[in-house]
């Protein structure tokens, strides 16, 4: 599913895509994907595309949060959690620092 998510993010012009391997930090997920959207409409479009691709592959999201304001959207795909954030939220919350900058190459 990760390659599909990354392709969808690239196709939808998400920026600053980061993939963090967190499987040794938590039993609840293996991977965090964080990206930046330009505006809330862009964030919602990215989220809808990821949800659509996941459903096509039979991977229904366990949860989706933040679609109403679309400033920070979280999509829980079990072992992968996707964060789509506007730049202000991304700078404020610094998820990469929160998770210890445990980055892996997104390609």
The 8 nearest C-alpha neighbors of each residue, nearest first, counted from 0:
[[1, 3, 2, 4, 53, 56, 79, 58],
 [0, 2, 4, 3, 5, 79, 6, 30],
 [3, 1, 5, 4, 0, 6, 106, 7],
 [4, 2, 6, 0, 1, 5, 7, 52],
 [5, 3, 1, 7, 2, 6, 8, 49],
 [4, 6, 8, 2, 7, 3, 9, 1],
 [5, 7, 9, 3, 8, 4, 10, 2],
 [6, 8, 10, 4, 5, 9, 11, 3],
 [9, 7, 5, 11, 13, 6, 10, 4],
 [8, 10, 12, 6, 11, 7, 13, 5],
 [11, 9, 7, 12, 8, 6, 13, 5],
 [10, 12, 8, 9, 13, 45, 7, 44],
 [13, 11, 9, 10, 8, 14, 36, 45],
 [14, 12, 8, 36, 35, 11, 9, 34],
 [13, 15, 35, 16, 34, 12, 36, 9],
 [14, 16, 34, 35, 17, 13, 33, 36],
 [17, 15, 34, 14, 33, 18, 13, 35],
 [18, 16, 33, 32, 15, 34, 105, 19],
 [17, 19, 32, 105, 103, 31, 102, 33],
 [20, 18, 102, 31, 101, 103, 30, 21],
 [19, 21, 30, 22, 101, 29, 102, 103],
 [22, 20, 24, 29, 23, 30, 19, 25],
 [21, 23, 29, 24, 25, 20, 28, 26],
 [22, 24, 21, 25, 26, 29, 20, 28],
 [25, 23, 21, 22, 26, 98, 29, 20],
 [26, 24, 27, 22, 23, 28, 21, 29],
 [25, 27, 28, 22, 24, 23, 29, 21],
 [28, 26, 25, 78, 29, 77, 22, 24],
 [29, 27, 78, 26, 30, 79, 22, 77],
 [28, 30, 22, 78, 21, 20, 79, 31],
 [31, 29, 79, 20, 21, 19, 28, 78],
 [32, 30, 80, 19, 18, 79, 81, 33],
 [31, 33, 18, 81, 17, 82, 80, 19],
 [34, 32, 82, 17, 16, 81, 83, 31],
 [35, 33, 16, 83, 15, 14, 13, 84],
 [34, 36, 84, 14, 85, 13, 83, 86],
 [35, 37, 42, 85, 13, 41, 38, 84],
 [36, 38, 41, 85, 35, 39, 42, 86],
 [39, 37, 41, 40, 36, 42, 85, 70],
 [38, 40, 69, 42, 41, 70, 43, 85],
 [41, 39, 43, 42, 38, 44, 69, 37],
 [40, 42, 44, 38, 39, 43, 36, 37],
 [43, 41, 39, 36, 45, 40, 44, 69],
 [42, 44, 46, 40, 45, 41, 69, 47],
 [45, 43, 41, 47, 42, 46, 40, 48],
 [44, 46, 42, 48, 43, 47, 11, 41],
 [47, 45, 43, 49, 48, 44, 50, 42],
 [46, 48, 50, 44, 49, 45, 51, 43],
 [47, 49, 51, 45, 46, 50, 52, 44],
 [50, 48, 52, 46, 51, 47, 53, 4],
 [49, 51, 47, 53, 48, 52, 46, 54],
 [50, 52, 48, 54, 49, 53, 47, 55],
 [53, 51, 55, 49, 54, 50, 48, 56],
 [52, 54, 58, 50, 56, 51, 55, 49],
 [53, 55, 57, 59, 51, 56, 58, 52],
 [56, 54, 52, 53, 57, 51, 58, 50],
 [55, 57, 53, 54, 58, 52, 0, 59],
 [58, 56, 54, 55, 59, 53, 52, 60],
 [59, 57, 53, 54, 56, 60, 76, 55],
 [58, 60, 54, 57, 53, 61, 76, 50],
 [61, 59, 76, 62, 75, 58, 74, 63],
 [60, 62, 75, 76, 59, 77, 63, 74],
 [63, 61, 75, 60, 74, 64, 76, 73],
 [62, 64, 74, 73, 75, 60, 65, 72],
 [65, 63, 73, 72, 66, 62, 74, 71],
 [64, 66, 72, 69, 67, 71, 68, 73],
 [65, 67, 69, 68, 72, 64, 43, 63],
 [66, 68, 65, 69, 64, 70, 43, 72],
 [69, 67, 70, 66, 65, 39, 71, 72],
 [70, 68, 66, 39, 65, 71, 67, 43],
 [69, 71, 85, 39, 68, 84, 72, 65],
 [72, 70, 84, 69, 83, 65, 85, 73],
 [71, 73, 65, 83, 64, 82, 69, 66],
 [72, 74, 82, 64, 81, 63, 83, 75],
 [73, 75, 63, 81, 80, 62, 76, 72],
 [76, 74, 80, 62, 61, 60, 77, 63],
 [75, 77, 60, 79, 80, 61, 78, 74],
 [78, 76, 79, 75, 28, 61, 80, 60],
 [77, 79, 28, 29, 76, 30, 80, 27],
 [80, 78, 30, 76, 77, 31, 28, 29],
 [79, 81, 75, 31, 76, 74, 32, 30],
 [80, 82, 32, 74, 73, 31, 33, 83],
 [83, 81, 73, 33, 72, 32, 84, 34],
 [84, 82, 72, 34, 71, 35, 33, 42],
 [85, 83, 71, 35, 70, 89, 36, 88],
 [84, 86, 36, 70, 35, 88, 87, 89],
 [85, 87, 89, 88, 35, 90, 84, 36],
 [88, 86, 90, 89, 85, 91, 84, 70],
 [89, 87, 91, 90, 86, 85, 92, 84],
 [88, 90, 86, 87, 91, 92, 93, 84],
 [91, 89, 87, 88, 93, 92, 86, 94],
 [90, 92, 88, 89, 93, 87, 86, 94],
 [91, 93, 89, 94, 90, 88, 97, 96],
 [94, 92, 95, 90, 96, 89, 91, 97],
 [95, 93, 97, 96, 92, 98, 89, 33],
 [94, 96, 100, 98, 93, 97, 99, 101],
 [97, 95, 99, 100, 94, 98, 93, 92],
 [96, 98, 94, 95, 99, 93, 100, 92],
 [99, 97, 95, 96, 100, 94, 101, 21],
 [98, 100, 96, 101, 97, 95, 94, 102],
 [101, 99, 95, 96, 102, 98, 19, 97],
 [100, 102, 99, 19, 20, 98, 103, 21],
 [103, 101, 19, 100, 18, 20, 104, 17],
 [102, 104, 19, 18, 20, 105, 101, 17],
 [103, 105, 106, 18, 102, 17, 19, 20],
 [106, 104, 18, 103, 17, 5, 16, 19],
 [105, 104, 2, 5, 103, 18, 6, 1]]
